[in-house]
């Protein structure tokens, strides 16, 4: 995670394809996040070393969302489960597999892009003010159903 400057790694189950002997990694079975590492380090009952299997610190089962779900569904799931990353599951060649990941940062970018007033309002704001603004936008999005598949097809 440090080397690639990312905050999480999705752990996928390997599944051997019926046609041929190739192995495909497609089904998420866990997620290891910075929070998982810190939580494990802070535990007085567990020791952590570079040899610790990722399966010992990863969060599982993984909370996922379908690729045809709305932005609102994603935000609600992330808020309800108190998570910042949401693997996206879709169909590829008739099989369900992980096709991407949506992060809190991705959602903030999408909201900022879709709301023209937020682009100019963000100039000169402190980080705390920006976070308050994003939380306000989240609430507005969820309560007003501002972003629906009908009003913003690219967002749903």
VEXTINU-9959 format. One record per residue: residue number from 1; residue in three letters; x, y, z of N, C-alpha, C, O in turn. Coordinates in nm, 3 decimals, padded with zeros to 5 digits. Each point is the difference from the previous one (the first is absolute). Layout:
N
NUM,Ala,X,Y,Z,X,Y,Z,X,Y,Z,X,Y,Z
...
***
This chain:
156
1,Unk,00.083,-00.118,00.000,-00.083,00.118,00.000,00.088,00.125,00.000,-00.031,00.098,-00.068
2,Unk,00.139,-00.100,00.144,00.091,00.115,00.003,00.063,00.024,-00.136,00.005,00.113,-00.049
3,Unk,00.043,-00.220,-00.012,00.069,00.012,-00.128,-00.087,00.062,-00.107,00.048,00.080,-00.081
4,Unk,-00.178,-00.116,00.079,-00.090,00.050,-00.104,-00.084,00.119,00.047,-00.083,00.052,-00.075
5,Unk,00.105,-00.008,00.201,-00.071,00.114,00.057,-00.151,-00.019,-00.006,-00.074,00.088,-00.046
6,Unk,00.030,-00.204,00.094,-00.143,-00.030,00.007,-00.036,-00.038,00.142,00.085,-00.041,00.078
7,Unk,-00.212,00.055,-00.044,-00.044,-00.023,00.136,-00.062,-00.136,00.026,-00.040,-00.031,00.112
8,Unk,00.034,-00.051,-00.217,-00.061,-00.132,00.021,00.042,-00.096,-00.110,00.045,00.040,-00.108
9,Unk,-00.062,-00.168,00.140,00.024,-00.106,-00.097,-00.118,-00.096,00.009,-00.037,-00.045,00.108
10,Unk,-00.023,00.015,-00.222,-00.110,-00.096,-00.004,00.061,-00.139,-00.016,00.086,-00.022,-00.086
11,Unk,-00.130,-00.071,00.168,00.048,-00.138,-00.009,-00.105,-00.078,-00.077,-00.117,-00.004,00.037
12,Unk,00.162,-00.060,-00.146,-00.091,-00.072,-00.089,00.021,-00.150,00.010,00.112,-00.047,00.019
13,Unk,-00.220,-00.028,-00.033,00.006,-00.146,-00.002,00.043,-00.042,-00.140,-00.048,00.054,-00.099
14,Unk,00.138,-00.151,00.094,00.038,-00.050,-00.132,-00.098,-00.110,-00.041,-00.034,-00.088,00.079
15,Unk,-00.010,00.096,-00.201,-00.094,-00.099,-00.054,00.057,-00.052,-00.130,00.030,00.077,-00.091
16,Unk,-00.017,-00.207,00.082,00.050,-00.059,-00.124,-00.113,-00.005,-00.099,-00.109,-00.049,00.029
17,Unk,00.135,00.100,-00.147,-00.102,00.001,-00.104,-00.022,-00.141,-00.053,00.094,-00.079,-00.012
18,Unk,-00.218,00.049,-00.021,-00.031,-00.134,-00.049,00.065,-00.027,-00.135,00.039,-00.113,-00.028
19,Unk,-00.027,00.215,-00.054,00.063,-00.017,-00.130,00.148,00.033,00.013,00.038,00.117,00.000
20,Unk,00.042,-00.216,00.010,00.144,00.022,00.013,00.043,-00.006,00.145,-00.082,-00.020,00.090
21,Unk,00.208,00.039,-00.070,00.055,-00.007,00.136,00.039,00.135,00.056,00.067,00.008,00.103
22,Unk,-00.109,00.099,-00.170,00.040,00.131,00.050,-00.077,00.034,00.127,-00.113,-00.043,00.020
23,Unk,00.177,00.121,00.063,-00.061,00.043,00.125,-00.042,00.145,-00.013,00.075,00.083,-00.052
24,Unk,-00.195,-00.054,00.098,-00.051,00.136,-00.005,-00.034,00.042,00.143,-00.061,-00.076,00.074
25,Unk,00.101,00.197,-00.037,-00.030,00.053,00.131,-00.116,00.097,-00.016,00.016,00.109,-00.054
26,Unk,-00.133,-00.150,00.102,-00.116,00.082,-00.031,-00.093,00.029,00.116,-00.069,00.102,-00.002
27,Unk,00.064,-00.185,00.102,-00.097,00.017,00.108,00.065,00.059,00.124,00.086,-00.064,00.060
28,Unk,-00.124,00.187,-00.021,00.060,00.059,00.120,-00.040,-00.076,00.126,-00.118,-00.027,00.023
29,Unk,00.218,-00.009,00.057,-00.027,-00.072,00.125,00.043,00.081,00.122,-00.032,-00.037,00.113
30,Unk,00.104,00.146,-00.135,00.044,00.084,00.111,00.058,00.129,-00.051,00.026,00.017,-00.119
31,Unk,-00.007,00.075,00.212,00.065,00.127,-00.032,00.092,00.034,00.117,-00.041,-00.004,00.116
32,Unk,00.164,00.036,-00.148,00.097,00.042,00.101,00.020,00.150,-00.018,00.041,00.046,-00.107
33,Unk,-00.071,00.029,00.211,00.009,00.146,-00.007,00.102,00.052,00.101,00.046,-00.073,00.088
34,Unk,-00.013,00.200,-00.104,00.088,00.064,00.099,-00.062,-00.013,00.140,00.071,-00.023,00.098
35,Unk,-00.200,00.037,-00.090,-00.070,-00.011,00.129,00.018,-00.139,00.060,00.019,-00.014,00.121
36,Unk,-00.023,-00.091,-00.205,00.020,-00.137,00.048,00.140,-00.017,00.058,00.017,-00.062,00.105
37,Unk,00.084,00.117,-00.173,00.138,-00.011,00.048,00.015,00.073,00.133,00.059,-00.054,00.094
38,Unk,-00.111,00.176,-00.085,00.011,00.077,00.124,-00.074,-00.070,00.114,00.050,-00.007,00.112
39,Unk,-00.169,-00.044,-00.140,-00.077,-00.071,00.102,00.077,-00.122,00.050,00.004,-00.026,00.120
40,Unk,00.055,-00.047,-00.213,00.077,-00.119,00.037,00.124,00.040,00.082,00.034,-00.067,00.097
41,Unk,00.032,00.175,-00.139,00.118,00.047,00.075,-00.037,00.043,00.141,00.077,-00.019,00.094
42,Unk,-00.195,00.078,-00.079,-00.044,00.050,00.130,-00.053,-00.109,00.092,-00.022,00.025,00.119
43,Unk,00.001,-00.144,-00.171,-00.052,-00.110,00.081,00.108,-00.053,00.093,00.112,-00.030,-00.043
44,Unk,-00.146,00.019,00.169,00.097,-00.052,00.097,00.006,-00.153,-00.003,00.095,-00.059,00.052
45,Unk,-00.195,-00.004,-00.111,-00.004,-00.145,-00.001,00.061,-00.060,-00.127,00.023,-00.121,-00.005
46,Unk,00.003,00.201,-00.095,00.051,-00.052,-00.127,00.134,00.068,-00.032,00.019,00.118,00.028
47,Unk,00.070,-00.194,-00.085,00.126,00.059,-00.044,-00.001,00.006,-00.152,-00.061,-00.084,-00.067
48,Unk,00.128,00.184,00.014,00.003,00.019,-00.144,00.145,00.006,-00.045,00.082,00.071,00.058
49,Unk,-00.053,-00.147,-00.161,00.133,00.006,-00.060,-00.018,00.003,-00.151,-00.112,-00.013,-00.051
50,Unk,00.220,00.031,-00.020,-00.007,-00.001,-00.146,-00.039,-00.137,-00.053,-00.037,-00.013,-00.117
51,Unk,00.045,-00.089,00.201,-00.036,-00.136,-00.040,-00.146,-00.034,00.032,-00.046,-00.109,-00.034
52,Unk,-00.027,00.200,00.098,-00.140,-00.024,00.034,-00.081,-00.015,-00.128,00.006,00.087,-00.087
53,Unk,-00.081,-00.197,00.073,-00.083,-00.017,-00.121,-00.107,00.109,-00.006,-00.059,00.036,00.101
54,Unk,00.036,00.015,-00.220,-00.099,00.105,-00.019,-00.138,-00.048,00.046,-00.084,00.081,00.041
55,Unk,00.059,-00.211,-00.048,-00.130,-00.054,00.042,-00.026,00.023,00.148,-00.115,-00.003,00.043
56,Unk,00.221,00.027,00.036,-00.018,00.025,00.143,-00.042,00.143,00.031,-00.055,00.026,00.107
57,Unk,00.081,00.066,-00.199,-00.035,00.139,00.029,-00.111,00.055,-00.089,-00.057,00.104,00.029
58,Unk,00.027,-00.175,-00.138,-00.100,00.053,-00.095,-00.140,00.000,00.061,-00.032,-00.080,00.088
59,Unk,-00.050,00.171,-00.136,-00.141,00.004,00.037,-00.075,-00.093,-00.095,00.023,00.002,-00.121
60,Unk,-00.110,-00.081,00.177,-00.079,-00.091,-00.082,-00.128,-00.033,00.073,-00.001,00.005,00.123
61,Unk,-00.106,-00.038,-00.188,-00.015,-00.001,-00.145,00.003,00.143,-00.055,-00.023,00.096,00.074
62,Unk,00.050,-00.084,-00.201,00.010,00.130,-00.065,-00.139,00.052,-00.034,-00.084,-00.072,-00.052
63,Unk,00.062,00.199,00.083,-00.123,00.066,-00.040,00.022,00.048,-00.143,00.097,00.071,-00.027
64,Unk,-00.185,-00.109,-00.064,00.014,00.037,-00.141,-00.128,00.067,-00.050,-00.100,00.007,00.071
65,Unk,00.108,00.042,-00.193,-00.117,00.059,-00.064,-00.001,-00.044,-00.146,00.106,-00.022,-00.059
66,Unk,-00.223,00.008,00.002,-00.013,-00.040,-00.140,00.032,00.119,-00.091,-00.025,00.115,00.037
67,Unk,00.079,-00.142,-00.152,00.041,00.106,-00.093,-00.117,00.084,-00.050,00.019,00.114,-00.043
68,Unk,-00.141,-00.167,00.048,-00.115,00.077,-00.046,-00.072,00.073,00.114,-00.108,00.056,-00.020
69,Unk,00.168,-00.055,00.139,-00.058,00.071,00.114,00.022,00.150,-00.016,00.089,00.043,-00.074
70,Unk,-00.170,00.035,00.143,00.010,00.146,-00.010,00.108,00.054,00.094,00.044,-00.067,00.092
71,Unk,-00.005,00.189,-00.118,00.094,00.070,00.086,-00.059,00.011,00.141,00.071,-00.017,00.099
72,Unk,-00.200,00.045,-00.093,-00.069,00.009,00.129,00.012,-00.131,00.078,00.026,00.001,00.120
73,Unk,-00.044,-00.114,-00.188,00.014,-00.131,00.065,00.141,-00.017,00.056,00.018,-00.051,00.110
74,Unk,00.081,00.094,-00.187,00.138,-00.011,00.044,00.027,00.083,00.124,00.063,-00.048,00.094
75,Unk,-00.110,00.172,-00.094,00.019,00.089,00.115,-00.069,-00.057,00.123,00.058,-00.003,00.108
76,Unk,-00.182,-00.041,-00.124,-00.074,-00.055,00.114,00.070,-00.123,00.057,00.010,-00.015,00.121
77,Unk,00.040,-00.072,-00.209,00.070,-00.120,00.046,00.126,00.037,00.076,00.030,-00.057,00.105
78,Unk,00.045,00.153,-00.159,00.124,00.041,00.065,-00.027,00.064,00.136,00.073,-00.025,00.096
79,Unk,-00.177,00.107,-00.087,-00.033,00.063,00.127,-00.051,-00.102,00.101,00.040,00.002,00.116
80,Unk,-00.128,-00.090,-00.159,-00.058,-00.100,00.089,00.107,-00.093,00.057,-00.004,-00.035,00.118
81,Unk,00.100,-00.004,-00.201,00.104,-00.095,00.041,00.128,00.067,00.050,00.095,-00.067,00.041
82,Unk,-00.093,00.202,-00.044,00.117,00.076,00.043,00.126,-00.044,-00.074,00.103,-00.030,00.061
83,Unk,-00.113,00.027,-00.194,00.113,-00.038,-00.083,00.028,00.109,-00.102,-00.087,00.082,-00.030
84,Unk,00.208,-00.080,-00.023,00.040,00.103,-00.096,00.028,-00.057,-00.138,00.026,00.075,-00.095
85,Unk,-00.031,-00.206,00.082,00.029,-00.065,-00.128,-00.105,-00.108,-00.025,-00.037,-00.074,00.090
86,Unk,-00.009,00.068,-00.214,-00.107,-00.092,-00.034,00.031,-00.071,-00.132,-00.013,00.059,-00.107
87,Unk,00.055,-00.186,00.114,00.025,-00.074,-00.124,-00.128,-00.012,-00.083,-00.109,-00.019,00.054
88,Unk,00.124,00.031,-00.185,-00.113,-00.005,-00.092,00.001,-00.134,-00.072,00.102,-00.042,-00.057
89,Unk,-00.218,-00.025,00.060,-00.015,-00.131,-00.063,-00.086,00.015,-00.125,-00.104,00.066,00.002
90,Unk,00.149,-00.126,-00.109,-00.074,00.004,-00.126,00.012,-00.131,-00.073,00.074,-00.089,00.042
91,Unk,-00.146,00.077,-00.150,00.007,-00.122,-00.081,00.097,00.021,-00.114,-00.005,00.101,-00.070
92,Unk,00.092,-00.197,00.053,00.094,00.002,-00.111,00.005,-00.142,-00.056,00.032,-00.095,00.070
93,Unk,-00.065,00.084,-00.197,-00.006,-00.132,-00.065,-00.097,-00.094,00.074,00.025,-00.120,00.009
94,Unk,-00.133,00.176,00.042,-00.102,-00.080,00.067,00.030,-00.035,00.144,-00.083,-00.060,00.067
95,Unk,00.201,00.097,-00.017,00.038,-00.031,00.138,00.009,00.128,00.081,00.042,00.104,-00.050
96,Unk,-00.082,-00.113,00.178,00.014,00.115,00.088,00.144,00.008,00.046,00.061,-00.100,00.037
97,Unk,-00.007,00.222,-00.041,00.137,00.021,00.047,00.017,00.145,00.040,-00.081,00.085,-00.035
98,Unk,00.186,-00.059,00.106,00.030,00.137,00.039,00.046,00.076,-00.124,00.092,-00.043,-00.070
99,Unk,-00.157,00.156,00.045,00.033,00.079,-00.119,00.060,00.137,00.036,00.043,00.074,-00.088
100,Unk,-00.041,-00.042,00.217,00.056,00.128,00.041,-00.022,00.024,00.148,-00.043,-00.089,00.074
101,Unk,00.074,00.209,-00.033,-00.020,00.039,00.139,-00.040,00.149,00.002,00.056,00.080,-00.074
102,Unk,-00.151,-00.047,00.158,-00.042,00.139,00.019,00.048,00.041,00.138,-00.023,-00.070,00.099
103,Unk,00.090,00.183,-00.094,00.048,00.050,00.129,-00.075,00.127,00.037,-00.068,00.061,-00.082
104,Unk,00.081,-00.024,00.208,-00.061,00.125,00.047,00.050,00.117,-00.085,-00.076,00.090,-00.034
105,Unk,00.204,-00.093,00.000,00.059,00.106,-00.082,-00.065,00.003,-00.139,-00.023,00.109,-00.054
106,Unk,-00.005,-00.226,-00.005,-00.067,-00.005,-00.131,-00.138,00.066,00.006,-00.040,00.072,-00.091
107,Unk,-00.032,-00.099,00.201,-00.134,00.056,00.015,00.006,00.152,00.016,-00.080,00.072,-00.059
108,Unk,00.176,-00.026,00.138,00.015,00.145,00.017,00.031,00.066,-00.134,-00.056,00.105,-00.032
109,Unk,00.143,-00.165,-00.046,00.033,00.054,-00.133,-00.124,00.004,-00.088,-00.023,00.099,-00.070
110,Unk,-00.057,-00.205,00.072,-00.121,-00.006,-00.083,-00.101,00.107,00.041,-00.060,00.065,-00.085
111,Unk,00.043,-00.047,00.215,-00.093,00.101,00.049,00.049,00.139,-00.037,-00.077,00.084,-00.047
112,Unk,00.205,-00.059,00.068,00.058,00.130,-00.031,-00.014,00.031,-00.148,-00.030,00.114,-00.038
113,Unk,00.052,-00.213,-00.045,-00.010,00.018,-00.145,-00.144,00.029,-00.043,-00.024,00.079,-00.091
114,Unk,-00.073,-00.144,00.157,-00.140,00.012,-00.038,-00.067,00.126,00.053,-00.101,00.043,-00.055
115,Unk,00.156,00.015,00.160,-00.059,00.120,00.058,00.089,00.120,-00.031,00.099,00.023,00.069
116,Unk,-00.135,00.055,-00.172,00.086,00.112,-00.041,00.028,00.100,00.112,00.110,00.056,00.006
117,Unk,-00.206,-00.034,00.081,00.021,00.098,00.106,00.111,-00.043,00.096,00.066,00.085,00.059
118,Unk,-00.045,-00.216,-00.043,00.103,-00.046,00.093,00.139,00.026,-00.054,00.095,00.007,00.078
119,Unk,-00.081,00.007,-00.209,00.132,00.025,-00.058,00.053,00.137,00.040,00.117,00.013,00.035
120,Unk,-00.201,00.088,-00.039,00.045,00.134,00.035,-00.003,00.020,00.152,00.080,00.077,00.053
121,Unk,-00.169,-00.146,00.015,-00.011,00.017,00.145,00.121,-00.057,00.072,00.030,00.042,00.112
122,Unk,00.038,-00.138,-00.174,00.112,-00.065,00.068,00.125,00.089,00.007,00.090,-00.028,00.079
123,Unk,-00.082,00.132,-00.160,00.117,00.086,00.000,00.011,00.075,00.133,-00.097,00.063,00.044
124,Unk,00.212,-00.070,00.018,00.025,00.074,00.123,-00.055,-00.064,00.125,00.008,00.060,00.107
125,Unk,-00.065,-00.179,-00.115,-00.056,-00.065,00.118,00.106,-00.081,00.072,00.094,-00.051,-00.061
126,Unk,-00.109,00.039,00.194,00.090,-00.086,00.076,-00.042,-00.145,-00.019,-00.109,-00.028,-00.050
127,Unk,00.195,-00.063,00.089,-00.029,-00.143,-00.012,-00.125,-00.036,00.080,-00.083,-00.078,-00.047
128,Unk,00.069,00.134,00.169,-00.117,-00.029,00.083,-00.129,00.049,-00.068,-00.102,-00.068,00.003
129,Unk,00.109,00.185,-00.064,-00.116,00.053,-00.071,-00.036,-00.088,-00.119,-00.117,-00.023,-00.029
130,Unk,00.221,-00.026,-00.041,-00.025,-00.089,-00.114,-00.067,-00.129,00.047,-00.096,-00.046,-00.062
131,Unk,00.147,-00.013,00.171,-00.058,-00.124,00.052,-00.145,00.022,00.041,-00.086,-00.084,-00.027
132,Unk,00.057,00.197,00.092,-00.138,00.032,00.036,-00.085,00.011,-00.125,-00.113,-00.050,-00.004
133,Unk,00.166,00.116,-00.099,-00.073,00.014,-00.126,-00.029,-00.134,-00.065,-00.110,-00.022,-00.051
134,Unk,00.208,-00.068,00.052,-00.021,-00.132,-00.059,-00.106,-00.078,00.077,-00.085,-00.066,-00.060
135,Unk,00.090,00.075,00.194,-00.102,-00.069,00.081,-00.138,00.056,-00.033,-00.097,-00.074,-00.010
136,Unk,00.089,00.207,-00.005,-00.127,00.064,-00.037,-00.048,-00.054,-00.135,-00.118,-00.030,-00.016
137,Unk,00.210,00.020,-00.080,-00.038,-00.051,-00.132,-00.047,-00.145,00.009,-00.096,-00.037,-00.067
138,Unk,00.164,-00.045,00.148,-00.044,-00.138,00.020,-00.144,-00.004,00.049,-00.085,-00.070,-00.054
139,Unk,00.060,00.150,00.161,-00.136,00.002,00.058,-00.101,00.048,-00.102,-00.109,-00.058,-00.012
140,Unk,00.143,00.161,-00.062,-00.091,00.053,-00.102,-00.027,-00.107,-00.106,-00.113,-00.019,-00.044
141,Unk,00.218,-00.048,00.004,-00.013,-00.104,-00.101,-00.094,-00.110,00.047,-00.087,-00.044,-00.075
142,Unk,00.104,00.000,00.197,-00.081,-00.110,00.051,-00.143,00.044,00.029,-00.095,-00.071,-00.034
143,Unk,00.080,00.187,00.097,-00.134,00.044,00.040,-00.085,00.053,-00.115,-00.120,-00.025,-00.003
144,Unk,00.181,00.095,-00.090,-00.076,00.060,-00.110,-00.005,-00.087,-00.124,-00.071,00.032,-00.095
145,Unk,00.145,-00.142,00.096,00.010,-00.085,-00.118,00.042,00.084,-00.121,-00.051,-00.019,-00.111
146,Unk,00.145,00.112,00.136,00.046,00.093,-00.104,00.060,-00.072,-00.120,-00.022,00.039,-00.115
147,Unk,00.098,-00.145,00.142,00.062,-00.076,-00.108,-00.076,-00.130,-00.018,00.013,-00.091,00.082
148,Unk,-00.089,00.083,-00.185,-00.068,-00.125,-00.031,00.040,-00.042,-00.140,00.060,00.079,-00.074
149,Unk,-00.093,-00.199,00.038,00.031,-00.048,-00.134,-00.075,00.083,-00.106,00.045,00.011,-00.114
150,Unk,-00.160,00.046,00.154,-00.078,00.079,-00.095,00.060,00.139,-00.022,00.006,00.047,-00.114
151,Unk,00.038,00.019,00.223,00.050,00.135,-00.014,00.146,00.007,-00.040,00.042,00.095,-00.065
152,Unk,00.037,-00.195,00.104,00.143,-00.006,-00.030,00.036,-00.142,-00.042,00.053,-00.075,00.082
153,Unk,-00.079,00.035,-00.206,00.023,-00.137,-00.040,00.141,-00.050,00.026,00.017,-00.118,00.031
154,Unk,00.085,00.202,-00.042,00.137,-00.042,00.024,00.030,-00.022,00.146,00.101,-00.062,00.033
155,Unk,-00.187,00.111,00.055,00.025,-00.010,00.144,-00.071,-00.119,00.061,00.030,-00.037,00.113
156,Unk,-00.123,-00.025,-00.182,-00.077,-00.107,00.061,00.044,-00.127,-00.049,-00.054,-00.103,00.040
***
